Amino acid sequence: MTDPFYIIEPTVKKVPFILSVPHCGTEFPKELKQDYIPDMMASPDDTDWFVQDLYNFANELGITIIYAKYSRWVIDLNRDPESKPLYNDGRIITGLTSTTDFFGKDIYISKSKIPNQKEVERRLSTYYWPYYRKIEELLEERIQEFGKVLLWDAHSIRRSVPTIRKEFFPDMILGNNDGKTAAQNLIDTTLQNLSNGPFQVNHNTPFKGGHITRYFGNPTKNIHALQLEMNKILYMDDSETVFEENRANKMRTILKPTFQELIKQL
């Protein structure tokens, strides 16, 4: 079986920085395609569309990029493998193997196709853990070479998802599980640089970083992890369906200097 992820290697000397994009996948494994409603599968709405394209400058800075091949509807790479909730405030978010999209629409053709525990375990083994093992491998390589490393987990979300939050989301949300997943100087540098633009930047509200950030971030071992969530309209059109190069370039004028400053600190 081919890997359930893609890798973009740096075009210059490697730096201690890995970029992960776990929710941009749009493909479905051949053995599962018949299980999903065709119209839903043709355009999986919960996708972090084109995020890997937004960050197309990263490998030119020496950063390795890993991004998902398959849709989060197959298995969500940013959820706890035992389906433990990421938040305890009662909010409803899609799970490890979701049965609906963000708006509550069914994604499977029938209830009989909803994965049972055996199928969940198969998906974890086949699609989920290989992504994590590859990140572990990349982080370990950088630790061996540099003694420290930063993992940046990149996400996007619709401006409005009433099932998660009644109000519009802020432009950007930096998550680090209330400071637990990265050193304070890296957090401060990131917030300062992201705030150089005209965008609203929140910190750990309403998102603190998902499972990837919390799983890998361990500053005591010089492994730092940050999650950035952003509105899709910052790099897509108002319909949130089409990549918009001018908006993306405006975002890159914020993201690229942020990365450059973080690399200097590392």
N, C-alpha and C positions, 0 to 999 in steps of 0.2 A: 504494500500500500504506500502511496506517496504521502509525504508529510502533510499534516493539516494546517500548514502555515507557509508563508513566503518569507524569504530573507532578502533584504537589500544591503549589500556590503558597502562599507565606506569606500569612497574614491580617493581619499587621502589617508594619512597616517591615523590609525585608530586612537580614539580618546576614551576615557573611562565613563562612557555614557551609552546607554541602550534605550531605544525607543520602541515601545510596544503599542500596537493598535489592535485590541482584541475583538472589537465589535464592527469592523468594516467588512467582514466576510459576507459574500452574497451567494456562494455556491452551496449545493446540497449533495451529499453523497449519493451515488447511484442507487444504493440499496434502500434509501429512504425517500427518494423522490415521489414514489407513488403514495406516500402516506399523507402528504400535505395537500391542502386545497390549492389547485393550480394557480388561480389568480393571486392568491396570497404569496405563494412561493415565487411567482414571477417578479414581484417587487416587495421584498420583505421590509415592511415599513419601519421596524425598529433598528435598522441598520445605521451605523455611524458612517454615512455615505462619504466617500472620497477623502476621509481623514488622512490616509496614507499619501494622497496626492497633495494635500495641504502642506504636509511636512516634507515635501520633495527636496528641500535644501539640506536636510539633516545629514545625509550620507556625505555631503560635500564638506561637512565639518568634522568628519571622522567618526560619526555615530552609526552603529549598526541598527537597522530597523527590522523588527519582526512583526508581521501582521497576519491576521486570521484569514484562512481560506474559506471556511464554512460559516454560514449564518449562525447567529446566536440562538436561533430557533432549534438548531441541532443540539447544541449544548452551549450554555453561557459561560465563557471563559473567565468572566469577572464575578462569578458567584461562588459561594462556599460549596465544596464538593459534597458535603453532607446536608446541603440546603439550609444551613443555619442562617437566620436573618442577619443582614448587615446592620440593621437599625432596630432599635427597641422602642421607637416612638409611635408604632402603629401604622406607619405608612405602608402602602401596598406597592411592591415593585415586582417585576417579572422574575421568575425563579430560574433554577439551574436548567431545567428542561421545561420551559414554559409551554402552556397549552393554548395561550391566547397572545395577541399582540398587546401593546400598551393601552389600547382603547377597548380591550375586552373582547375582540373579535376572535373566533375560533380559527386556529391555523391548521388543524388536522381534519381530514375528510370524515373521520368518525371517531368516537370515543375508544373504539377497539385499537386504534393506531397510537393512542397516547402511550408513551413508553412506560413499561413496568420497571420494577427495581432491577431486574436482570438486564434489561435494555439500557437503563441508566448507567449501570456499571460498565457495560460494553462501550457506551459513548464516552464515559470518563477515560477508559483505557485507550480508546482508539483516537479520540479527538482532543480531549482536555489535557490529560497529563503529558502528552508529547509536547504541547505548547509550553507548559511549565518547565519540563525538563530542558527544553532548548533555551529558555530564559536563564535557567540555572547554569547551564553550560556557558552562555555568553557572559553572565555576571562573574562566574568563576575565572574565566579567561582574563577579564579585566582586573579582577582582584589580584591574580597572579602577576600581572604586568605592572599595575599601577598602585596596588594596595588599597584602592577604594573605587567605588563605582556609583553612578546614579542611574536609576531606572525611571523613565518618564512614561506614564501610561496615558495615552491620548484618546479622548472621547469627544463626542458631540451629541446634542440632544435637540429635539424640537423646542422652539421658543415657548410653546405652550403644550403641556401634557396634563390636562385637568385631573386625570386619574392619579397622578403623583402629587401635583401641587396646583392649587387654584390660580395663583398668581403666575405671571410670566417668570421664567428663569432669568437670573442675572446673565450678563454677557459671558462671563467666565467664572468658574469656580475652581479654586485650587484646593485639593484634598490631600491631607497627610495624617488622617486619623488623630486630629487634635495634637499634632506635633510629634507623634510617636514614630513615624516612618522615615523621617529625614532630619538632618542636623538643622538647627535653627538658622545658621548663617545661609544655608541653601534655600530655606523657606523664605527668609527675608529678601534675599537677592531676587528670587522668582517673583514675589509679590511686588517689589519695587519696580522691576522691569516690565512686568505685565501692565502695571498701572501707568506706564509712560504714555499710553495711548488714550483714546477717548472712550474707553470701555469701562463698564462697571465690573470690578473684580471682587468676588466674595471669597472668603477663606473658611473652608470646612462647613459652609452653609449654602444650600441644603444638602450637599454631598461631602462626605469625609474621605472619599477614596474607597474603591471597591475591594474585592478580595485580593486582586493581584498586588495592589499597593500594600495592603496589610500583610500579605503572605511573605513578600520579599523584603519589605523595608525593615532594616535592622541596623540603625546607626552605630550601635555598639560594635558591630562587625564591619563597619565602614561600607555598608550597603544601604544606600539611601533611595527612597522611592517617593515619587510625587504623581498625583493624578490631576490632569487638567480636563475639565468638562467645559464645553463652550456651546453657545447657540449656533445652530446650523446656518442661520441667516448671516453669520459673520463671514462665511466663505461660500455660501450657496445663494440662489435667488430667493425671492420672497415666498415662493411656493415650497421651498426647502426640498426641491427635487433635482435642480440643475446646478452643477459646479459653476461658480461665478468668479472668473479669473481676477477681476479688479478687486473684488472684496477679499479674495484669498491673498492677493499681493499686499493688501493693507494689513491683513493679519500677520503675514510673514515679516513685515517691518517691525512687528512687536515680538514675534516668536523667535526669530533668528538672533537678534541681539540678546535676548534672554538666555538662549542656549550658549551663546558665546561667553557671556558673563559667568554662567554656571561652569563651563569648561575651564575658564581661568581659575575659578575657586577650587576646582577639583585637582 
